[in-house]
């Protein structure tokens, strides 16, 4: 029996092969399986402040909201077997709703954690490789954090899930009787892969093959060989803990930067990326470097077919990648102008139609036995990746329930188990955030701090602004 590509097997579960992009993220997530840690696992956190009207039973209300979120997004219950998604129905009756409170409670027991002693940073440092997402509540600091695998959703998707969770927390839904839908309804609520949501053909045309080949070649020739920065240890050094260095700028100085970019008709992302590239040129020990190219995730949600471009499909990975390049020696104005054009015009129908072929090829390459090396192994990648969340307020409210719940100190990032760093810029409540994730086995905190300081200096010099960090 099958439904929407899902196949019912003898143990009562439904299975579906992951899409090519999801296979890539799943492969990356298990790159350090022997350590029990996840690579590129997403985290989203914020601090809650509530009025007296919401003060009773905070922990229970958050737990119930989390269970209600699972009802709305059955993909939160998917687990992985190899490179197949496995769905175990909460409602096995097929046609009628029935009491699924026990099943939902079992899921919540596995995925909801009240942390009385550990901090957000301590959890992120040891980001576990889990089958299911986890919601952490820190009552001592009133912080909330979701850990969720990148194959399950993307950065903005995780933010939208956090937003919906907070809406449900204020609404206080009754989940005591269980509200999971029949099997086929739940399966229909599991969003399709990026390739299917984008409507990419199952059989590639010559044009698709040509586009996919060009995109993949650019990735191989530029992004994979991106310039790196010096790291601790050698090829045999084992990864340690995920760590974070971040800086948040005041709303006033953030606005001055935003206004300066607008006056120059460049995007904030282009300015930050150019400043990052110029900083990397200063920090690298590699010789004869002529350009800085890296992988940048870009949001596909505005371009995929209805209804998949809405928040109702937050629990799926709808991003792709581009390879922005900055030439060494180019002026700030030249680089930002070129990058602004790329960031505004990277999407095309031809590119979208080639996604299935691109990611099928990428996943095949990752899952195939590695080729025999004829010479010394290359140095492991140690470049700095850059992905921009943009204006987070567009996806996460700053208050809920007519102000009864206030949100502040939003944080986002990924676990890192390699020698690469990942820079995430975003703005929330008018404050520009620059956050770098890295692994402390390969870098002291001073290394990413140097990167952030270099970016700030170049933004201030080139845009004629003064960036003031927030006091706390």
C-alpha positions in Angstrom: 0.0 0.0 0.0 1.3 3.5 -0.8 0.1 7.1 -0.4 1.9 10.3 -1.6 5.1 8.3 -2.1 4.9 6.7 1.4 4.9 2.9 1.5 3.3 0.9 4.3 5.6 -1.9 5.5 5.0 -5.1 7.6 5.8 -3.5 10.9 3.0 -0.9 10.5 5.3 2.0 9.7 5.3 4.1 6.6 8.5 4.8 4.7 9.7 7.2 2.1 13.1 7.8 0.6 14.6 11.2 1.5 15.1 13.8 -1.2 18.6 14.5 -2.6 19.0 17.6 -0.5 17.8 15.8 2.6 20.3 13.0 2.0 23.1 15.6 1.9 22.1 17.1 5.2 21.5 13.7 6.8 25.0 12.6 5.7 26.5 15.7 7.1 24.6 15.3 10.4 26.2 11.9 11.0 29.8 12.9 10.0 30.9 12.6 13.6 28.6 9.7 14.6 31.4 8.0 16.7 31.3 11.0 19.1 27.5 10.8 19.5 27.3 14.5 18.4 25.4 16.0 15.4 27.0 18.2 12.8 25.0 21.1 11.4 22.2 20.5 13.9 20.0 23.7 14.2 19.2 25.5 17.4 16.8 28.4 17.9 16.4 30.0 21.3 14.8 33.1 22.9 14.0 34.5 26.3 10.4 34.7 27.5 8.8 37.4 29.7 5.1 37.0 30.6 2.4 38.8 32.4 0.4 37.5 35.3 -2.3 36.2 33.0 0.1 33.5 31.7 2.1 32.9 34.9 0.3 29.7 36.1 1.7 26.4 35.0 4.3 27.7 32.6 6.2 24.3 32.2 3.0 22.3 31.6 1.7 24.9 29.2 5.0 24.8 27.2 4.8 21.0 27.1 1.2 21.0 25.9 2.1 23.6 23.2 5.0 21.3 22.1 2.6 18.4 21.9 0.1 20.5 19.9 2.9 21.5 17.6 3.5 17.8 16.9 -0.2 17.4 16.0 0.1 20.3 13.5 3.4 19.1 12.1 3.5 15.3 12.0 7.0 15.5 10.5 8.3 16.3 14.0 7.7 12.6 14.7 9.7 11.3 11.7 12.8 9.2 12.4 15.5 8.1 10.0 16.5 4.6 9.0 19.4 4.8 6.7 18.3 7.4 4.1 14.5 6.7 4.5 12.1 8.7 6.6 10.0 6.5 8.8 6.5 7.6 10.0 4.9 5.7 12.9 1.2 6.7 13.0 -0.1 8.0 16.3 -3.7 7.3 15.2 -3.9 3.8 13.7 -7.7 3.7 13.4 -7.5 5.0 9.8 -10.7 6.9 9.7 -11.8 8.2 13.1 -10.0 10.2 15.7 -9.3 8.3 18.9 -7.5 8.8 22.1 -3.9 9.3 21.2 -2.9 11.1 24.4 -0.7 8.1 25.4 1.2 8.2 22.1 1.6 12.0 22.3 2.8 11.7 25.9 5.4 9.1 24.9 6.7 11.5 22.2 6.8 14.4 24.7 8.7 12.3 27.2 11.4 11.8 24.6 11.5 15.3 23.3 10.7 17.8 26.1 13.3 18.6 28.7 13.3 20.9 31.7 16.9 22.0 32.4 17.4 23.2 36.0 21.2 23.1 36.0 22.6 23.2 32.4 22.7 26.4 30.3 21.8 26.9 26.7 25.5 27.1 25.8 26.2 23.8 27.6 23.5 22.0 25.7 24.7 23.4 22.4 28.3 22.5 23.2 27.4 18.8 23.4 24.6 18.8 20.7 23.5 15.2 20.6 22.8 13.1 17.5 19.1 12.3 18.3 16.4 10.7 16.2 13.9 13.4 17.2 13.9 17.1 17.8 14.0 18.4 21.4 12.5 21.4 23.2 14.4 22.6 26.2 13.0 24.8 28.9 15.3 26.7 31.2 13.1 27.9 34.1 16.0 29.7 35.9 16.6 32.0 33.0 13.2 31.8 31.2 14.9 30.6 28.0 13.4 28.3 25.5 15.4 26.3 22.8 14.6 24.0 20.0 17.2 21.5 18.7 16.2 20.1 15.3 18.1 18.3 12.5 18.9 20.2 9.3 17.5 17.4 7.2 14.1 18.0 8.9 13.9 21.8 8.4 16.0 24.8 7.6 16.9 27.9 9.5 13.8 30.0 8.8 11.7 26.9 9.1 13.0 26.4 12.6 12.2 30.0 13.4 8.6 29.6 12.1 8.2 26.5 14.2 9.3 28.5 17.3 6.9 31.2 16.4 4.0 28.7 16.1 5.0 27.1 19.4 4.8 30.4 21.2 1.4 31.1 19.6 0.2 27.8 20.9 1.6 28.5 24.4 -0.5 31.6 24.6 -3.6 29.9 23.2 -3.3 27.0 25.8 -4.7 24.2 23.7 -6.3 21.2 25.4 -4.3 18.1 24.4 -5.6 15.9 27.2 -7.6 13.7 24.8 -5.2 13.6 22.0 -5.9 15.1 18.6 -3.8 13.3 16.0 -5.5 12.9 12.7 -6.1 9.6 10.9 -3.1 8.2 9.1 -3.7 9.5 5.6 -4.5 13.0 6.9 -1.2 13.0 8.9 0.8 11.7 5.9 -0.8 14.5 3.7 0.4 17.1 6.3 4.0 16.0 5.9 5.5 18.4 3.4 7.2 17.1 0.3 10.9 17.4 -0.4 12.4 20.6 -1.8 12.7 18.9 -5.3 9.0 17.9 -5.3 7.8 21.2 -3.8 9.7 23.1 -6.5 8.1 20.9 -9.2 11.3 19.7 -10.6 10.9 17.0 -13.3 11.6 13.4 -12.5 13.3 12.9 -15.9 15.9 15.6 -16.7 15.9 17.4 -20.0 19.2 18.2 -21.8 18.8 21.8 -20.5 18.4 20.6 -16.9 21.5 18.4 -17.3 23.5 21.3 -18.6 22.4 23.6 -15.8 23.0 21.0 -13.1 26.4 20.3 -14.5 27.4 24.0 -14.5 26.1 24.5 -10.9 27.9 21.4 -9.7 31.1 22.3 -11.5 31.1 25.8 -9.9 30.6 24.2 -6.5 33.5 21.7 -7.0 35.9 24.2 -8.4 35.3 27.1 -6.1 33.4 26.4 -2.9 35.0 23.1 -2.0 38.5 24.6 -2.5 37.6 27.8 -0.6 40.4 29.6 1.2 40.8 28.5 4.8 42.2 30.0 7.9 44.8 28.5 10.3 43.4 25.9 12.8 44.7 24.0 15.8 45.8 20.4 15.5 46.2 18.3 12.4 44.1 15.9 10.2 44.0 13.4 13.1 42.7 15.8 15.7 39.2 14.8 17.0 36.5 17.3 17.3 35.6 18.8 20.6 32.5 20.9 21.5 30.5 23.3 19.5 31.1 26.9 20.6 29.7 30.4 19.9 31.2 33.8 19.6 28.6 36.5 18.9 28.1 40.3 19.0 24.8 42.2 19.1 24.8 45.9 18.1 22.5 48.6 19.5 19.3 49.4 17.5 20.7 52.9 16.9 24.0 51.8 15.4 22.4 48.9 13.6 20.0 51.4 11.9 23.0 53.6 10.9 24.5 50.6 9.0 21.1 49.6 7.4 20.6 53.2 6.3 24.2 53.4 4.9 23.6 50.3 2.9 20.3 51.6 1.6 21.9 54.9 0.5 24.5 53.0 -1.5 21.9 50.7 -3.0 23.6 47.6 -1.6 22.2 44.8 0.6 23.3 44.4 4.2 24.3 40.8 3.3 26.5 42.0 0.5 28.3 44.5 2.9 28.8 41.8 5.5 30.0 39.2 3.0 32.5 41.6 1.5 33.8 42.5 4.9 34.1 38.8 5.7 36.0 38.1 2.5 38.4 41.0 3.2 39.0 39.7 6.7 39.7 36.2 5.5 42.3 37.5 3.0 44.1 39.1 6.0 43.9 35.9 8.2 44.7 33.2 5.8 48.2 31.7 5.7 47.6 30.3 2.1 49.7 31.8 -0.7 48.6 32.9 -4.1 44.9 33.4 -3.1 43.1 35.4 -5.8 39.5 35.1 -4.6 37.2 34.1 -1.7 34.4 31.7 -2.6 32.1 30.0 -0.2 28.8 28.2 0.1 25.9 30.3 1.1 22.4 29.0 1.9 19.6 30.9 0.2 15.9 30.7 1.0 13.8 28.8 -1.6 10.5 29.3 0.2 9.4 32.4 -1.8 9.9 30.5 -5.1 8.3 27.1 -4.5 4.8 26.2 -5.5 1.7 26.9 -3.4 0.8 25.9 -0.7 4.4 24.9 0.2 5.6 28.5 0.4 3.7 29.2 3.7 4.4 28.7 7.4 2.2 25.6 7.4 5.1 23.9 5.7 7.8 25.1 8.1 8.9 21.6 9.0 10.8 20.8 5.8 14.2 21.9 4.4 13.5 24.4 1.7 16.9 26.0 1.1 19.5 25.7 -1.7 23.0 27.1 -2.1 24.9 29.6 -4.2 28.6 30.3 -4.4 29.3 34.0 -4.0 32.8 35.1 -5.0 34.9 38.1 -3.9 38.0 38.9 -5.9 41.1 39.8 -3.9 42.1 43.4 -4.5 38.6 44.5 -5.6 37.3 47.6 -3.9 34.5 47.4 -1.3 32.2 49.2 -3.7 32.9 46.8 -6.6 32.4 43.7 -4.5 29.2 44.9 -2.7 27.7 46.0 -6.0 28.4 42.6 -7.6 27.2 40.7 -4.6 24.0 42.7 -4.4 23.1 41.8 -7.9 23.8 38.1 -7.2 21.8 38.1 -3.9 18.8 39.8 -5.6 18.9 37.8 -8.9 20.3 34.3 -8.1 17.0 32.6 -8.7 15.9 31.4 -12.1 13.4 28.8 -13.3 16.2 26.9 -15.0 18.1 26.7 -11.7 14.9 25.5 -9.9 14.2 22.9 -12.5 17.8 21.5 -12.1 17.6 21.0 -8.3 16.7 17.3 -8.4 19.6 16.5 -10.7 22.0 18.7 -8.6 21.2 17.1 -5.3 20.9 13.6 -6.7 24.4 14.0 -8.0 25.6 15.5 -4.7 24.1 12.8 -2.6 25.4 10.0 -4.8 28.9 11.5 -4.5 28.7 11.6 -0.7 27.2 8.1 -0.3 29.6 6.4 -2.8 33.0 5.0 -1.6 35.6 7.7 -1.6 38.0 7.7 -4.6 41.5 6.3 -4.2 44.0 9.1 -3.5 47.2 9.1 -5.7 49.0 11.7 -3.5 48.9 13.1 0.0 45.4 13.8 1.3 44.3 17.4 1.0 44.0 19.6 4.0 40.6 19.5 5.6 38.4 22.5 4.8 38.8 25.3 7.2 36.9 28.1 5.5 34.2 30.3 6.9 30.7 29.7 5.6 28.1 32.5 5.6 24.3 32.2 5.8 22.1 35.2 6.4 18.7 34.8 8.2 17.7 38.4 7.3 15.1 40.2 9.4 13.9 37.5 11.9 10.9 39.7 13.0 9.3 38.7 9.7 9.0 35.1 10.9 9.1 35.4 14.7 6.9 37.7 16.7 8.3 40.0 19.4 5.1 39.6 21.4 2.1 37.3 21.6 -1.4 37.4 23.2 -1.7 41.2 23.0 1.6 41.7 24.7 1.0 39.1 27.5 4.2 37.3 26.2 7.3 39.2 25.2 10.2 37.7 23.3 13.9 38.9 23.5 17.4 37.6 23.1 16.7 35.5 20.0 19.7 33.2 19.1 20.3 30.9 16.3 23.0 28.7 14.9 24.3 25.2 14.2 26.5 22.6 15.8 29.9 22.4 14.2 32.1 19.3 14.2 34.6 20.3 11.5 37.3 22.8 11.1 35.0 25.2 9.3 33.3 28.2 11.0 29.7 29.4 10.1 28.8 33.0 10.3 25.1 33.8 10.8 24.0 37.5 10.6 20.4 38.5 11.3 18.4 41.4 12.8 15.8 41.1 15.6 14.0 43.9 17.3 16.2 46.3 15.3 19.5 44.9 16.5 22.1 43.5 14.1 23.5 40.1 15.3 26.7 38.5 14.1 27.2 35.0 15.4 29.9 32.5 14.6 29.7 28.8 15.4 32.9 26.7 15.5 34.5 23.7 17.2 36.7 24.4 20.2 39.1 21.5 19.3 40.2 23.5 16.2 40.0 27.2 17.3 40.3 29.2 20.5 37.6 31.8 21.0 40.1 34.4 19.9 40.0 33.2 16.3 36.3 33.8 15.6 36.5 37.0 17.7 39.2 38.2 15.3 36.9 37.5 12.4 34.0 39.5 14.0 36.3 42.4 14.8 37.7 42.4 11.3 34.1 42.5 9.8 33.2 45.3 12.2 36.2 47.4 11.3 35.7 47.1 7.6 32.0 47.9 7.8 32.7 51.0 9.9 35.5 52.2 7.6 33.7 51.6 4.3 30.2 52.7 5.3 31.2 55.6 7.6 29.3 54.3 10.6 30.2 53.5 14.2 28.8 50.1 15.5 28.2 50.0 19.2 27.7 46.6 20.9 24.8 46.2 23.3 25.7 46.4 27.0 24.3 43.0 27.8 
